[in-house]
Amino acid sequence: MFSANKNRYATFGVLTRTSGPIVDAIWAIIDQNLQGVFPLQNLLKFSLKNKDGQLQVVFSEKDLDGGLAVDLNFDYSTDFPDAVFAYDDGNVQTVLLESEMD
């Protein structure tokens, strides 16, 4: 699951509500902070939080002890969705909004 050498995308909805650099930061969190530390499923949830005006990305799973919060050097915007999801179908990996999941 979630290999950096697979095709990675973000949906139009994610890119209009966040930005390409934020999506890149989410992929980096997966590759550098989650791989090998947490057992990853094919669908990951990332909450987007306001921490003193800056963006904080929080990863947690309900059956998982602990989680991870990463403070990013991006100004927080009320236009950001509450959460984004990373989905790996085995061939393609996509960051998407909950409303874009079928």
MDTraj code that builds the backbone (N, CA, C; nanometers):
import mdtraj as md
import numpy as np

residues = "MET PHE SER ALA ASN LYS ASN ARG TYR ALA THR PHE GLY VAL LEU THR ARG THR SER GLY PRO ILE VAL ASP ALA ILE TRP ALA ILE ILE ASP GLN ASN LEU GLN GLY VAL PHE PRO LEU GLN ASN LEU LEU LYS PHE SER LEU LYS ASN LYS ASP GLY GLN LEU GLN VAL VAL PHE SER GLU LYS ASP LEU ASP GLY GLY LEU ALA VAL ASP LEU ASN PHE ASP TYR SER THR ASP PHE PRO ASP ALA VAL PHE ALA TYR ASP ASP GLY ASN VAL GLN THR VAL LEU LEU GLU SER GLU MET ASP".split()
xyz = np.array([
    [0.0827, -0.1192, 0.0000],
    [0.0000, 0.0000, 0.0000],
    [0.0874, 0.1259, 0.0000],
    [0.0456, 0.2233, -0.0732],
    [0.1061, 0.3565, -0.0755],
    [0.2574, 0.3542, -0.0978],
    [0.2924, 0.3279, -0.2198],
    [0.4317, 0.3289, -0.2611],
    [0.4593, 0.4564, -0.3408],
    [0.5710, 0.5210, -0.3104],
    [0.6061, 0.6475, -0.3763],
    [0.6322, 0.6310, -0.5257],
    [0.6569, 0.5088, -0.5727],
    [0.6853, 0.4906, -0.7145],
    [0.5617, 0.4460, -0.7932],
    [0.4421, 0.4755, -0.7412],
    [0.3186, 0.4525, -0.8160],
    [0.2630, 0.5868, -0.8609],
    [0.1698, 0.5822, -0.9546],
    [0.1066, 0.7047, -1.0012],
    [0.0233, 0.7673, -0.8907],
    [0.0425, 0.8965, -0.8700],
    [-0.0278, 0.9685, -0.7636],
    [-0.0999, 1.0889, -0.8219],
    [-0.2219, 1.1088, -0.7721],
    [-0.3066, 1.2160, -0.8231],
    [-0.3809, 1.2842, -0.7090],
    [-0.4421, 1.3947, -0.7405],
    [-0.5373, 1.4613, -0.6523],
    [-0.6562, 1.5003, -0.7374],
    [-0.7748, 1.4935, -0.6796],
    [-0.8942, 1.5284, -0.7542],
    [-0.9048, 1.6800, -0.7715],
    [-0.9868, 1.7200, -0.8660],
    [-1.0125, 1.8615, -0.8898],
    [-1.0680, 1.9269, -0.7637],
    [-1.1566, 1.8557, -0.6922],
    [-1.2145, 1.9095, -0.5687],
    [-1.1094, 1.9407, -0.4643],
    [-1.0134, 1.8531, -0.4474],
    [-0.9058, 1.8760, -0.3504],
    [-0.8214, 1.9951, -0.3930],
    [-0.7866, 2.0008, -0.5203],
    [-0.6998, 2.1088, -0.5684],
    [-0.7677, 2.2456, -0.5660],
    [-0.8994, 2.2493, -0.5784],
    [-0.9680, 2.3785, -0.5709],
    [-0.9895, 2.4238, -0.4271],
    [-0.9844, 2.3305, -0.3314],
    [-1.0057, 2.3660, -0.1905],
    [-0.8763, 2.3779, -0.1115],
    [-0.7654, 2.3226, -0.1647],
    [-0.6341, 2.3315, -0.0976],
    [-0.5346, 2.3863, -0.1992],
    [-0.4262, 2.3136, -0.2232],
    [-0.3282, 2.3524, -0.3264],
    [-0.2388, 2.2332, -0.3573],
    [-0.1697, 2.2417, -0.4693],
    [-0.0756, 2.1363, -0.5065],
    [0.0315, 2.1130, -0.4014],
    [0.0926, 2.2199, -0.3468],
    [0.1940, 2.1988, -0.2434],
    [0.1399, 2.1306, -0.1167],
    [0.0150, 2.1552, -0.0829],
    [-0.0435, 2.0862, 0.0338],
    [-0.0630, 1.9383, 0.0019],
    [-0.1087, 1.9071, -0.1183],
    [-0.1211, 1.7667, -0.1591],
    [0.0160, 1.6995, -0.1562],
    [0.1182, 1.7668, -0.2069],
    [0.2546, 1.7119, -0.2025],
    [0.2976, 1.6859, -0.0583],
    [0.2604, 1.7747, 0.0332],
    [0.2948, 1.7568, 0.1752],
    [0.2254, 1.6341, 0.2325],
    [0.1021, 1.6071, 0.1900],
    [0.0314, 1.4875, 0.2372],
    [0.1009, 1.3618, 0.1878],
    [0.1430, 1.3614, 0.0609],
    [0.2185, 1.2454, 0.0107],
    [0.3488, 1.2289, 0.0891],
    [0.4152, 1.3386, 0.1205],
    [0.5402, 1.3312, 0.1972],
    [0.5142, 1.2769, 0.3382],
    [0.4040, 1.3150, 0.4000],
    [0.3690, 1.2617, 0.5324],
    [0.3523, 1.1102, 0.5237],
    [0.2834, 1.0638, 0.4206],
    [0.2655, 0.9192, 0.4034],
    [0.4008, 0.8506, 0.3888],
    [0.4850, 0.9034, 0.2995],
    [0.6130, 0.8392, 0.2700],
    [0.7131, 0.8478, 0.3846],
    [0.7196, 0.9619, 0.4513],
    [0.8254, 0.9856, 0.5496],
    [0.7839, 0.9604, 0.6940],
    [0.6531, 0.9656, 0.7231],
    [0.6105, 0.9559, 0.8622],
    [0.5188, 0.8376, 0.8924],
    [0.4496, 0.7858, 0.7919],
    [0.3534, 0.6787, 0.8180],
    [0.4038, 0.5412, 0.7758],
    [0.4703, 0.5345, 0.6588],
    [0.5207, 0.4062, 0.6089],
    [0.6136, 0.3414, 0.7117],
    [0.5855, 0.2174, 0.7448],
    [0.6705, 0.1436, 0.8374],
    [0.6476, 0.1769, 0.9837],
    [0.5649, 0.2764, 1.0123],
    [0.5355, 0.3142, 1.1502],
    [0.3959, 0.2670, 1.1893],
    [0.3010, 0.2849, 1.0984],
    [0.1626, 0.2461, 1.1213],
    [0.1215, 0.1427, 1.0171],
    [0.0355, 0.0479, 1.0554],
    [-0.0194, -0.0427, 0.9537],
    [-0.1201, 0.0363, 0.8692],
    [-0.0914, 0.0548, 0.7425],
    [-0.1744, 0.1398, 0.6572],
    [-0.2769, 0.0580, 0.5802],
    [-0.3996, 0.1062, 0.5816],
    [-0.5070, 0.0499, 0.5010],
    [-0.5039, 0.1179, 0.3640],
    [-0.5939, 0.0795, 0.2759],
    [-0.5941, 0.1412, 0.1428],
    [-0.6665, 0.2757, 0.1404],
    [-0.7296, 0.3154, 0.2521],
    [-0.7943, 0.4454, 0.2629],
    [-0.7485, 0.5115, 0.3919],
    [-0.6857, 0.6278, 0.3791],
    [-0.6336, 0.7018, 0.4933],
    [-0.7061, 0.8349, 0.5050],
    [-0.7338, 0.8752, 0.6277],
    [-0.8017, 1.0033, 0.6511],
    [-0.7051, 1.1016, 0.7149],
    [-0.7056, 1.2246, 0.6624],
    [-0.6236, 1.3329, 0.7156],
    [-0.7142, 1.4503, 0.7485],
    [-0.7232, 1.4852, 0.8757],
    [-0.8006, 1.6019, 0.9168],
    [-0.7143, 1.7263, 0.8982],
    [-0.7754, 1.8334, 0.8494],
    [-0.7051, 1.9602, 0.8290],
    [-0.7513, 2.0562, 0.9377],
    [-0.6588, 2.0957, 1.0245],
    [-0.6912, 2.1744, 1.1439],
    [-0.6229, 2.3112, 1.1399],
    [-0.6812, 2.4031, 1.2136],
    [-0.6249, 2.5364, 1.2316],
    [-0.5462, 2.5363, 1.3623],
    [-0.4164, 2.5540, 1.3528],
    [-0.3325, 2.5636, 1.4723],
    [-0.2619, 2.6991, 1.4683],
    [-0.3177, 2.7917, 1.5424],
    [-0.2608, 2.9265, 1.5506],
    [-0.2439, 2.9907, 1.4133],
    [-0.3444, 2.9706, 1.3261],
    [-0.3411, 3.0313, 1.1938],
    [-0.2639, 2.9533, 1.0894],
    [-0.2012, 2.8432, 1.1293],
    [-0.1248, 2.7589, 1.0379],
    [-0.1981, 2.6261, 1.0182],
    [-0.1684, 2.5593, 0.9096],
    [-0.2306, 2.4310, 0.8785],
    [-0.1632, 2.3185, 0.9549],
    [-0.2451, 2.2386, 1.0215],
    [-0.1980, 2.1172, 1.0864],
    [-0.2726, 2.0001, 1.0229],
    [-0.1993, 1.8976, 0.9807],
    [-0.2569, 1.7779, 0.9212],
    [-0.2489, 1.6673, 1.0258],
    [-0.3636, 1.6055, 1.0548],
    [-0.3713, 1.5039, 1.1600],
    [-0.4142, 1.3718, 1.0976],
    [-0.3328, 1.2683, 1.1206],
    [-0.3652, 1.1321, 1.0778],
    [-0.4012, 1.0518, 1.2012],
    [-0.5137, 0.9840, 1.1974],
    [-0.5499, 0.8904, 1.3038],
    [-0.6503, 0.7915, 1.2474],
    [-0.6517, 0.6753, 1.3046],
    [-0.7459, 0.5700, 1.2679],
    [-0.8138, 0.5227, 1.3945],
    [-0.9416, 0.4850, 1.3879],
    [-1.0150, 0.4514, 1.5092],
    [-0.9609, 0.3274, 1.5795],
    [-0.9074, 0.2307, 1.5086],
    [-0.8536, 0.1092, 1.5708],
    [-0.7027, 0.1159, 1.5915],
    [-0.6473, 0.2349, 1.5891],
    [-0.5034, 0.2534, 1.5965],
    [-0.4670, 0.3259, 1.7250],
    [-0.3703, 0.2731, 1.7964],
    [-0.3195, 0.3434, 1.9136],
    [-0.2322, 0.4581, 1.8662],
    [-0.2693, 0.5781, 1.9031],
    [-0.1899, 0.6939, 1.8658],
    [-0.2310, 0.7499, 1.7316],
    [-0.1524, 0.8401, 1.6852],
    [-0.1768, 0.9081, 1.5586],
    [-0.0585, 0.9977, 1.5310],
    [-0.0778, 1.0914, 1.4425],
    [0.0315, 1.1792, 1.4047],
    [-0.0260, 1.3141, 1.3648],
    [0.0299, 1.4204, 1.4187],
    [-0.0060, 1.5562, 1.3793],
    [0.1184, 1.6231, 1.3245],
    [0.1052, 1.6835, 1.2070],
    [0.2182, 1.7507, 1.1417],
    [0.1784, 1.8953, 1.1170],
    [0.2578, 1.9865, 1.1713],
    [0.2371, 2.1287, 1.1482],
    [0.3072, 2.1675, 1.0185],
    [0.2305, 2.2258, 0.9266],
    [0.2857, 2.2644, 0.7969],
    [0.3002, 2.4160, 0.7881],
    [0.3894, 2.4591, 0.7052],
    [0.4167, 2.6017, 0.6891],
    [0.3239, 2.6618, 0.5826],
    [0.1932, 2.6432, 0.6030],
    [0.0909, 2.7006, 0.5160],
    [-0.0090, 2.7718, 0.6047],
    [-0.0529, 2.8894, 0.5624],
    [-0.1586, 2.9576, 0.6352],
    [-0.2859, 2.8744, 0.6266],
    [-0.3582, 2.8647, 0.7382],
    [-0.4852, 2.7936, 0.7396],
    [-0.5910, 2.8788, 0.6706],
    [-0.6824, 2.8158, 0.5998],
    [-0.7925, 2.8847, 0.5333],
    [-0.9236, 2.8166, 0.5700],
    [-1.0255, 2.8961, 0.5933],
    [-1.1574, 2.8384, 0.6212],
    [-1.2153, 2.7705, 0.4967],
    [-1.1526, 2.7913, 0.3804],
    [-1.1942, 2.7215, 0.2587],
    [-1.1486, 2.5757, 0.2567],
    [-1.0508, 2.5407, 0.3408],
    [-1.0036, 2.4022, 0.3441],
    [-1.1169, 2.3100, 0.3885],
    [-1.1223, 2.1890, 0.3326],
    [-1.2189, 2.0910, 0.3829],
    [-1.1768, 2.0451, 0.5227],
    [-1.2705, 1.9879, 0.5975],
    [-1.2368, 1.9347, 0.7302],
    [-1.1378, 1.8190, 0.7198],
    [-1.1478, 1.7441, 0.6094],
    [-1.0601, 1.6282, 0.5921],
    [-1.0422, 1.5985, 0.4439],
    [-0.9310, 1.5331, 0.4138],
    [-0.9079, 1.4739, 0.2825],
    [-0.8693, 1.3287, 0.3053],
    [-0.8824, 1.2498, 0.2009],
    [-0.8546, 1.1071, 0.2095],
    [-0.7532, 1.0695, 0.1031],
    [-0.6667, 0.9761, 0.1350],
    [-0.5747, 0.9189, 0.0375],
    [-0.6207, 0.7756, 0.0139],
    [-0.6399, 0.7413, -0.1135],
    [-0.6907, 0.6096, -0.1509],
    [-0.5924, 0.5424, -0.2456],
    [-0.5620, 0.4150, -0.2171],
    [-0.4729, 0.3352, -0.3010],
    [-0.5520, 0.2155, -0.3516],
    [-0.5783, 0.2105, -0.4831],
    [-0.6543, 0.0973, -0.5383],
    [-0.5631, -0.0158, -0.5857],
    [-0.4337, -0.0045, -0.5562],
    [-0.3378, -0.1061, -0.5980],
    [-0.2585, -0.0647, -0.7208],
    [-0.3140, 0.0272, -0.7996],
    [-0.2457, 0.0774, -0.9189],
    [-0.2237, 0.2277, -0.9139],
    [-0.3226, 0.2993, -0.8658],
    [-0.3211, 0.4451, -0.8635],
    [-0.3526, 0.4912, -0.7221],
    [-0.2887, 0.5996, -0.6818],
    [-0.3136, 0.6576, -0.5501],
    [-0.3698, 0.7976, -0.5709],
    [-0.4759, 0.8306, -0.4960],
    [-0.5465, 0.9561, -0.5176],
    [-0.5799, 1.0214, -0.3846],
    [-0.5602, 1.1517, -0.3767],
    [-0.6106, 1.2304, -0.2642],
    [-0.7443, 1.2883, -0.3089],
    [-0.8476, 1.2675, -0.2273],
    [-0.9817, 1.3087, -0.2654],
    [-1.0616, 1.3558, -0.1444],
    [-1.1730, 1.4213, -0.1729],
    [-1.2650, 1.4660, -0.0700],
    [-1.3620, 1.3532, -0.0377],
    [-1.4212, 1.3580, 0.0809],
    [-1.5195, 1.2565, 0.1176],
    [-1.6358, 1.2549, 0.0188],
    [-1.6782, 1.3721, -0.0276],
    [-1.7901, 1.3814, -0.1215],
    [-1.7574, 1.3210, -0.2578],
    [-1.6301, 1.2961, -0.2859],
    [-1.5896, 1.2392, -0.4143],
    [-1.5723, 1.0887, -0.4087],
    [-1.5936, 1.0295, -0.2927],
    [-1.5808, 0.8840, -0.2800],
    [-1.7122, 0.8181, -0.3200],
    [-1.7015, 0.7086, -0.3900],
    [-1.8211, 0.6317, -0.4301],
    [-1.8281, 0.5050, -0.3503],
])
top = md.Topology()
chain = top.add_chain()
for i, resn in enumerate(residues, 1):
    res = top.add_residue(resn, chain, resSeq=i)
    for name in ("N", "CA", "C"):
        top.add_atom(name, md.element.get_by_symbol(name[0]), res)
traj = md.Trajectory(xyz[None], top)
